[in-house]
Amino acid sequence: MTTLPDLAELVRAPAALSVPGDLVAGASAAGCLGPRTAGLAAASVAFYWAGMAANDWADRELDARERPERPIPSGRVSPTTALALAAGLTCAGVTLAAAAGGYRALAAAVPLAAALWTYDLAAKGGAAGPPVMACCRALDVLLGASGGQPGRALPAALAVAAHTWTVTALSRAEVSGATSSLPAVTLAATVALSAAAGARTTATAGTLAGWYAAGYGSAQAAAVRSPTASRIREAVTAGITSLPSLQASLTARHGRPRTALALAAATVAGRLLARRMSPT
């Protein structure tokens, strides 16, 4: 019988801590941070979990060979259950977005849902994988900005997309390992992204950008020295758990220091939870 912990592992439940910050950063930049942001964040979490369930459904045969301990190949969750959960969570995400933000939110939510299914079913294994996943995260930021001036949130969306690109590129080497050039390139991108996020802004935003670079960058630096599968997986985990500190830096840039510090706490919580359940 499938249990709640099995489903939580399927959807990488703790990794959802990296999601609300997308909406908060977007809404802060667009000037529309408010009660509706919470509803949009709930929609985004539903989309994230849907994507994780669909990912494992699509990878069930590959995981049976490479990661048999995962919920589907281990027999703890059936493929039918995983697919139904992914579809149900996608519908829930669209419904929550419509309820919280109306037609303007749907203009971002529907493409976001389409992009996450495109990634899982078609793009993941090819060269289009990282850019499609980056597009998902950019749309997530713009979903948060949908109630204000979305154009003002484009820099934040691009920053989160760039980060996501690096994590997705690394994740493709979680099982096989890589040459040192892969984490070296993603590390350079992380340093550049942190510098851009922290430049010409408040002390809070700059400090948070530095914390992001230290948390994610140190794991990538370790992978450069020893690009084994385990080191790469640790770098991916660091990328997922460090994202709230980048989102917090982007939020602080727009005069929301207290909100930014609250977001940054998700980095600590994510790292603690990652010790109990892998977010990758």
Secondary structure, DSSP 8 states (H G I E B T S, - for coil): ---HHHHHHHTTGGGGGGSHHHHHHHHHHHT--SHHHHHHHHHHHHHHHHHHHHHHHHTHHHHHHH-TTSTTTTTSS-HHHHHHHHHHHHHHHHHHHHHHHHHHHHHHHHHHHHHHHHIIIIITTSTTHHHHHHHHHHHHHHHHHTTS-GGGGHHHHHHHHHHHHHHHHHHTTTTT---THHHHHHHHHHHHHHHHHHTTS-HHHHHHHHHHHHHHHHHHHHHHH---HHHHHHHHHHHHHHHHHHHHHHHHTTT-HHHHHHHHHHHHHHHHHHTTS---
